[in-house]
Amino acid sequence: MLRWVQHFRWRSLRSGLKSKLAKPPSEGDRRIEDNHLPNTLSGSCPCHVRLAKEADSPAIVQFVQAILLHHEPLVRSLHVCRSSASESGLADYIRVLLPDSFTLLAVNPVQPERIVGVAIGRRSCHWDGKRLIERADRTRCDQLRKLLYIWSIVEAEPNLHQHFCTRCLFEIAFLATAIDAQRRGIGLHLTQRSVAVARDLGFHFVRMNCTCEYSSRVATKAGLECHWTVPYHHLVDSTEQPVALPDPPHTHIKVHAMALFPDAVH
């Protein structure tokens, strides 16, 4: 399996470096338009946003896991939900992140309080990609192992820590909105609030790994620029077959980032 991920990582690196810097799309690379993505995100949020408490952890894990398993294009493409062990492993990974995270909740103020959106922010260090590989190597479920390998590539290969000359960045690791609460600006508001939290905590840079077109659009609207991208069909296994092919318009992985104090960047 290590041989597989080495080939996988090398191929994606070769592809990704070609498009690391933003450039105008050619006619052949023009993005597929999605008529189901109307430009209706607003700057205001209809829900109450607050910092998560320790007591919220079980509800957060359940909420994020459900959204990822059944609605996140990459996770669905890998069929992670077909294995109860993969579902459990994904929940464990989310659970591990929470104690050291800066998590924001969008809640419906009507009693009883209901979570309609979650943004899990965390400290991103240059060794996180390696840790994801190690976690993948310990995973027995093939679907979850592939997902963790892809996440490790996305975490490491943009090399943002070296690009920004910093030891750590703030990362919006997971952004999830309830299906019946989408297109109301909740995801955008949570992203903007997460950026504000990062600035208040003293981080100089923030990143957001976008494995679908929806989150990439939100990141762009929040002011994060695309620094690295790779088409899914370039992420191949040892037989040269794509590991995952989410349905259009989710054809690329994009890593967005921004400087929080641009005047201090030289």
Secondary structure, DSSP 8 states (H G I E B T S, - for coil): -HHHHHHHHHHHHHHHHTTSS-----STT-----TT--S---SS-SSEEEE--GGGHHHHHHHHHHHHHHH-HHHHHTTGGG-HHHHHHHHHHHHHHGGG-EEEEEEE-SSS-EEEEEEEEEEEETTHHHHHHHHHHT---HHHHHHHHHHHHHHHTT-HHHHTT-SEEEEEEEEEE-GGG-SSSHHHHHHHHHHHHHHHTT-SEEEEEESSHHHHHHHHHTT-EEEEEEEGGG-B-TTS-BS----TT--EEEEEEEESSGGG--
